[in-house]
Amino acid sequence: MFSTGKPVTKESLVRGTRSLIHRGPDSQTQWVAAHGRIGLGHSRLSIIDLTTGDQPLSNEDGRIHAVVNGELYQHDRIMKELEAKGHRFRTQSDSEILIHLYEEYGTQCLNQLRGEFAFVLWDEANGQLFAGRDRFGIKPLFYAEQDGTLYLASEAKALFAMGVTAAWDEESVFQTHASNLLNTSRTLYKNVSAVPPGHYLIASRGQRQILNYWDFDYPRAPIDEFNESEMIERFRDKLEEAVKIRLRADVPVGCYLSGGLDSCSVLGIAATYSTQPIQAFTLTFEQAEYDEGEIARAMAAHAGAHFHPIAVGPSDLAENFAGAVWHCETFFHNPHGIAKYLLSRFVHNSDYKVVLTGEGSDEIFGGYVHFRRDLLMYQRPGETPESIQEQLDELKRTNLVSHGMLITDAKAPDLASVRRALGYVPSFFEVQAVTAQKMLGLLKPEFLRKFEGRDPFRAFLNTVDNRQLQGRDPVNQSLYLWSKTSLPNYILTVLGDRMEMAHSIEGRVPFLDHELVELVAQLPVHLKIRGLTEKYILREAARPFLTDTVYRRQKHPFLAPPAAGKQDGPLFELIQETLRGPMLAAVGFYDQKKVIEWLDDLPSMSPQVRATLDPLLMSLTSACFLQQQFGL
């Protein structure tokens, strides 16, 4: 809390840190400056330096204080370099390097940080608050300004606990439902913003700035001169390094494992460099098309890992819907977020605090089916229309579970403004537009009138750095746009940090090591997608660590069985009860009569059609629980 008016109170900080006890159950501490303008609080999950690493941290003369969430890698080397320059460390915590790097470099210290992090630092001498977030948004950082006080926290619920008014941001709700494209600074909550990935905030009396310090910088021209085998070797070395540095902890490190290339690659490399067998944790589902348990089991055996399957059924998903929504603070599109919530609970109960995960790989290699469609549609000169159509049909046939969320058969609305701005329409925009058409039909007319004439797709593009899009290949443009909305707002939230930290688990993400990403960003697109084969360079680089099944398997997105798949199941019953009752009526922007008419029509639809409507069901139900839990 940073106040330009009445003094900060420790009681407010206590309420904030108490609301985040799930993120840091090992200790909770607060510090308020003698002048009362600044206060810092911290809920600690102790992973490095278990005995002396409590926060807030301070420098030698007590004029700099900081709180840090996440991990800063290679801190031992940086500590030695700083000690050689005369800095004295009070702890062995990785977090303490932030303070001394700031003393040396000011805000340029961000360029020295490698890891998953969010932090707030107070510089007493200059009267400045400095808050930064990692390059991809792995760790969250929210802020709000109210009555002369700037509040910052890892989750919106902590802002509410400290006194920030909890209310819907109607513009964000409309933007989300009309396009599912929300920029990385907006949230669903009024006057609550996020520090965007790769940015930092500077605040002093009467002034606040948000500044960029990193971006993807995809190449403007294709890279033609390279040796493929040397590039694969170079990439493999960087990936192994990214995994190895994330095995460093003073507590055991496990792995989340699916049957996919990403997590299997991470496990295979981790097992190679670990001195003990890795514990591998895998979700399993009753429906065969969503279950990867046997493929994961074989991979665990191949890597010499101990395999832990966690079976999740419809009743588990229903019972934990409310808890998972409370933690993620946003809309679900599929029950997979609840499944990850249950996975993290199992890992916590197994006395683990740290896991390696495969998130981020699809975002840098173009793993999702819509990226492959973009390649076929917009980046395959010389191919005949018949050949392209044949390959598009093959994509649809082999990606059935992706229909509705990642690919669509329906004709998308004409996104002329996007085509004018980019020269093409990203395939994932078309999927969002098809879903949005259905969702807009469920909103109240008086709510829609507030945004009459809005083009939510142009509104989103207006918030993106156009310099990062000009002259880039369509696939790289799509990758960049995905990284500016779905990656931090959904993948790293609903499937990442929030579901992990709900049970005090730190997820480490080797594929989002910024040195690795900078290398991959400069690769030619055909090393990322080769024909219909996604993540080509990862597949080849990781082949020595994989089973043959995983090496040859096509991308299978992590999805749980859709809620509407079984209409007599407990999750579908929960949704029906919620949307037909007073909870939906309390949310101000949905037309309950239209929703009920839509629910009445569901039984007559085929299971395939119902599956494509699952994102709507999950979004509506999520909104009801957010409304109830936060009193919006």
N, C-alpha and C positions, 0 to 999 in steps of 0.2 A: 504494500500500500504506500503510495506517494501522495502526500497531501500538500496543497498550497494554502489550505485554510486551517480548519480545526485539527488538533493533533491526532495522529494515528494511535489507536488503542491496541494493547496487546490482546484484549478480549476478542476483538474482531479477527485478529490473526489466528487465535486459538480456534475460533469457529471455522475459519477457512481450512486450517491444517487438519482439524478433526474430520471435516467432510471428505478429506483425501486419505484417510487412514488406510484404505485398501491399497493405495499406491506406495505407502511407506509405513508399515506397521512396527518397524524396529525402534524408531524414536521419533518424537515430535518436539520441535524446538522453535522458539521465536526470539527475535531481536528487534528492539525499537531504539532508534537513535535518541540521544539525550534531548535534542531539539524537537523531537516528536514529528518531524516531517516525513520520515521514512521508516517502514517496518518490514522485516522479512520473516517468513515462516517456512518450515521445511518438514515434510513427512519422509522419513528415510527408509529405503530398502537397502540394507547393507550388503554389498557384493564385493567391493574392493576396500581393504583396510577396515575390517569389521570392528576394531576397537577404538580408533581415534578419528574416524571420518565423519563425525556428526557435523551438521550444518545448522545455521549459517556459518560460512567460513570468512576469515578476515586476513588481511595482509599483516606485515610486521608492525606497522604503526597504528593499525586499527582504522585507517582512513578509507579502506575499501572493504566492502562486505558483499557476499554473494551467496545465492542458493542455486543449485544445479540439479537437474533431473537427467538421468541417462548415463552414458558411458563415453569417456574420452580415451581413445586408444593410443598406445605407444607412449603413455604418460611417463614411464620410467626414463626413457631417453630424453624427453622434454625436461623432466625434473633435473637431470644431470646437467643439461645445457644451461638451464636457468641458475642452478647452484653455482656453476662456473662464472656466471655474471654477477654473483653476490646475493642472490635471492635465498631466503631461509624458509624452509617448509616446516609447518607444525604437524602435518599428518603425512601418511603415505597414500592418501586418497587421490584418485585420478582427477577428481573435481577441483582440487586445489591449484592445478596448473593454470586454470582459467584466470585466477586473480593475478598471478605473476606474469602471465603472458600479456594481460591487459596493462600491467605496469610498464612493460617493455614496448608494446605496440599499439596501445589504445584499441579502438574498435577493429583495427586490422588484425587483431589476435584471432579473429574468426577464421582467417586463412590458415592458421596453424592447427585448427581443431579437426580431428578425424573421428567421426563417431555419430551416435544418435543422441541428441541433446536438446534441451531448452534450459535457459538460465535467466536470472535477473541479477544484476550487479549494481551496487551503489557506489559512486565515486564522490566522496565527501568534499575533497578539495575543489572539484569543479562543479559541485552541486548538480550532478547528472545521474540519471538512471539509465542503464544500458541493459537491454533485454534482447537475447538472440535465440534463433531456432535453427536446427540443422537444415541441411540443404534440400531435403525431400519431405520434411514434415513428419518424420517418424515419431518424434515426440511433440506433444501438443503444447500450445502456449496461447492463452486467451487474455483479452484485456477489456476493460470498460472504464469510462470516466463518468463520475456522478458526484454532484455537489462539491466540486473542487478536489476530488480525490481520484487518482488513477489506480485502479486495481488490476493486478495480474495474477494468473493462476493456471495450473495445468488442466483444469476442467471448469466448465461453466458453473457447475454446482457449487464450487468453492467461491466464485464471485457472488453467487446468490447468498451463500452462507455469510459472507462478509458484509452484505447489505445492499448489493446491486439488485435493482428491481427485475423480477423474472417475468418476461412477456414475450409473446411471439413477435418476430419481425415479419410482418405481412409481405413485404417485398421479397424477402428471401424465400418465404413459403411459396409465393407465386413463381419465382424464378426456378425453384426446385421442381415444382409440379409441372411447370410449363416446358421444361427442357432438361431437368436433372443436371444442369450445368451451373454450379455455384462457384464463384471464384474463391480463391483460397483465403481471402481476408474476411469474407462474410460468414455469418452463422445463422441458425434459425431463430436467434434470440435478439430482441431489440436492444440496440446500443452495445451489444457484445460482439467484438471482432476478434479475429485471429491474427497473430503475427504470421505472415505468409512464410512458407518454406524458403530458405535461402535469403531471408531478410532479418533485419534487426531494428529495434525501436530505441530511439534516444529521446529522453524527456528531461526537461528542466522547468523551472518556474515559468509558466505561461507559454511553453512551446513543446510540441511533440512531433517527431518525424519518424517515418518508416522508410528504411533505405535497403536497397538490394546489395548483396555481396557475392552471389553466385548464381549461375544459370547453366543450362545444358550446352548452349553454343554449338548446335549441330552444324556441320560443314555446309557452306553454300554450294560448293562444287563437289561432285563425286570423286572419291579417291581411287585412282586407276592403278597406280604403281604400288604393288605390295606383293609379298610372298605369302600365300595363304597358309602354308604349314608353319611359317615363322610367326604369323599373326595368331594362329591358334595356340602356339606354344607360349607366346607372350601373354595372351589372355589367360591361359591356364595358370601361369605363374602369379598373375595379379589376383585371380580368384582364390587360389590356395592361400595367398598372403591375407586376403580379406577374411577368410575363414579362420586361419590360424590366430590372428590377433584377437578374434572374438571368442576364442577358447580361454583367454586369460581371465581368471576370476579366482577369488578366495573361497568360492562355493562351487559345487558340481555344476556342470553345464550339460543340458540335454538337447534333444532335437525334436521339433515337430516334423512328422513324416507323413506324406501322402503317397500316392502311387505316381506322382508327377516327376518330371525331369528336374524341377527346381530343388525341392526339398531332398530328393534322392542324391543330387549332386553335392549338396551341402553335407548330408550325412556321410557320403562316401569319403569326402575330403576330411571332414572332422574326425572320422574313425581312423584315418591314416595317420593323423598327427596327435591323436589323444593317447595318453599313456594308460587309460582305462577304457573298458567297453562303454560306448555311448548308450544312454537310455533313449530309446526312440518311442514317441507317443503318437498314436494314429487314431483318428476318428473312423468309426465304421457305421454304416447305415443298413437298414433292412432291405431297401430297394437296390437291386443289383447294379443298375445303371449309374447309381451315385456312389457305390461302395468301392473303395480301392484297397480294402484291407489285405487281401491276399497278395497283391502286387507289392504293397509296403512290407508285408511279412517277409517275402522273399528277398527284398532289398536289405532289410535289417539283418537277415541271416548272411547275406553276401558281405555286408560290412562288419560282421561280428558284433552287431549291436544287440542289446536286450530290447525285445519288442513288447510294447504295451498297447494292446487294442482297447479303445474306449467306445463301447456301443452306445449309440444315441438313437432313441426312438421318438415317435410323435408325442408321447406323454412327457418325456424329458424336455422337449422343445416348448411345449405348452406351459409347463410348470415354471420354466425359467425365462419366459418371454419378458416379463416385467422387469426382472433383475438385470437382464442384458440390456434392455432399452435404457434403463436408468444410468447404466455405466457408459454407454456409447453416446447418449445425448443427441442422437440423430435418427433418421428414418432407416429402417431395414428394407432391403429389396428381396431378401431370401432368408430362410431360417439358418443359413450357414453362420451368421454372426452369433446366434444363440449356441450353435454347436461349438464354435471356438471358445465361447464363454465356459461351456462345460468341460472342454479339453483343458483349459487353464486351471479350472478348479481341481481336476484330477491330478495335474502336475503339481499344484500347490500341496495337495494332500499326500503326494509322494515325496514331500520335503525338498522340492526343487524350486529355485528362484530364477534361474536363467535358462533360456532355450534359444537355439538358433532356428531361424525360420527361412522359408524360401520366398517370402514376399518381395516384390520389386522386380523380379526377373522378367515377367511378362511386359512390364512397363518399359524396360530398356531394350529388350530383344524383339518386341512385336509379337508376343506369344498369343494374344487373343485372336480369335477368328476374324474379328472386324479389321485388324491390321492386315491380315493376309488378303482379305477382300479388297482393301485399299490398294495393295500392291497389284492385284490382278486388274482392278478397274482403272488405275491411274498411273501405273509405273511399269507397264510391260509393253513398250513399243515393239512393233514388228509382229506381234501375235495376231492371229485372225480372230474376229469376233466369235466365231464358232468354237475355237480353242479356249478362249477366255470363258465363254458361257459353260462349256463342259467342266472346266475347273471350278467355276462358281457353284455349279450343281454338286460337284464332288464335296466341296466345303460344307454345303448344307447337309448332305447325306451323312457325313462323318462327324458332325457337331450338333447332334440332335438335342443334347442337354443344354446347349447354349441358346436355343431358340427362346426369344422373349426378352432375355437379358443382354445378350452379346451379339445376336444376329436376328434379323427379322425377315419373314416372308411377305409381310404386308407392304403395300405401297406407301412410301413415306411422303409426307407433305413436301411441297416444293420449297426448299430452303434457299431461295434465290439470293438473299442477302449474304449467306455464307459462301455461295458459289462466287459471287462478285468479289468478296473479300479475299478468299483463298485460291480461287480458280478451280475448286472442286469441293465436294461435300464429304467430310469424313464419315465412314460407315457407322461409327458409333453415334454420331449426331443423328443419323437416320433412325437408329434404334430408339434413341431418346425421344425423337419427335413422334414416333408411332405410339410409344407408351404415354407420352404427354397428351396426345389427342384424347385418349381414353380417360386420363385423370382429369383433364379440364372439364369433361362432361359431368364430373361428380362434384364440382365446386359450385358454391352458391352464386347466382347471377349478380347479386349486389357486391360480392367480393371480386368477381371478375371485372366488373365495371370500373373498379379502381385502377385497373391496369389495361384498360381498353386501348388498342393500338400498339401495345408493347410487342417488340420482337425479342424474345428472350435469348435467342441464339446470337443476334447481333449485340445485345446487351452484354453477353458473356465475352464475345470476341473483343469488344471495346475495352475490356479490363486486362487483356493479354498483351504483352510486349510485342508489338508488331515487328520489331527489329529481329526477334528470334524466329520469325516465320518467313520473312522475305527470302526468296531464292533457295528455299530448302525443298528436298524431295517430299512428295505428299506423305509417304509413310513416316518420315521424320517429323513432319508437321503434326500428323495425328498423334504420334508419340508425345510430342511436346504439349499438345492441347490436353491429352489424357492426364499428363503429369500436373497440369494446372487445375484439375478439378477432381477426377475420380481417384487418383492415387492418394493424395492426402486426405480428401474429404470422406472417402469410403474404404478403400483397400486398407490403408494404414490405420484406420479408425475402427470400423466394424470387424475387420479381419486381423487387426494388428494391436497396437498399444492399448486401446481401451478395454478389449476383451482379455488381454494378457494381464494388465495391471489391475483389473477387477479382482484378481486373486493373487496380487503381489508377485506377478511373474514379469521379468524383463525379457522382452523379445529382441534378439539381435539379428540384424538383417544384412548378411554379407553382400547380397546383390546390390544393395544401396550404399556400398562403400564408395565415396565420391571419386576416389582415384580409379576404381574399376569402371564407374559410370563414365568418367571423362574419356577413358580408353574406348569403351563401347560406342559412345556417341560419335566418335570419329570414323567408325568402321563403315564400309559400304553396306547399303541395305541388303545386298544379296548374301552377305555373311550373316545377317540376322535372320532373313527369310529366304530359303532356297527352294524355289518352286512352291509347293504346298507344305513344305517342311519348315516349321517355325523353329526359332532359336538354334539355327544351324551351328553357329560357332560354339555355343555352350554344349550342344549335343556332342560335337567332336572333341572338345577340350575335356569334357567330363567322362568320356567313354571308358577310360581305364578304371573308373570308380563305380560304374553302373552295372546292373544286370542287363542282359541283352533285351529283355522285355521293356525295361524303362527306356533304353537307348532308342528303340524302334517305335515307341508308343507316341501317338499324336497327343497334342495338348488336350487335357481334360480339366476344365475349370473346376475349382473347388466350389461345389454347390451342394446344399442339402436337398432332400426330396421336397418338392414344393408343398406349401401348406394346403393348397386346394387339391392336391393329388388324391388324397383319401378323404371323401366327404363325410365319412363317419368317424374320422380320427379326432383325437382330443385337441390338436392344434387348430384344425378347421372349426371345431366347436367353439373354441376360445374366440376366434376371429368373428364368427357369426354372432355370438353373445355380445361381444364388444361393439360391433358395428351396428347392431340393431337396437342397442340400449342407450342409456343416458350418457355413457362416456363419449360417444361420437357426437351426441347432441350438444355437449359442453364445448366442443371444439368449434370455433366460430366460422370456419370457412367452408365446411362440407355441407352439401345438400343431402340430408339423411334420407329423404324420400327417394331420391335418385339412387343412392347407395343401396337401399333395401330392394328397389326394383332390379338393380344389377345383381344383387345376391340371389334373388328369386330365379334369375335366369341361369345361374351357374350350373345347376343340375342337368340342364339340357345340353350343355356344352361338352365337347369331347375332352378327355384328360389332357390332350396336347394343347388345346386352346386354353383350358384352365391354367395350365402351367405357365403360359405366356402372360396370364393376368396376375400371377403371383406377386410381382413387384408392387402392383396397386394394392392388393390385399394387405401386404406387409407394411406398406407406407401408411395406409389409413390406420391400421391397428397401432403402429408405432406412435403416430400422432396422438392417439387417444391416451396412451400410457404416459407420454411426455407431458401432456396437458395435466393429467391427474397428479403425477409425481412431483412436478415442479410448480404446480399451482399457477400456470401461465395465464 
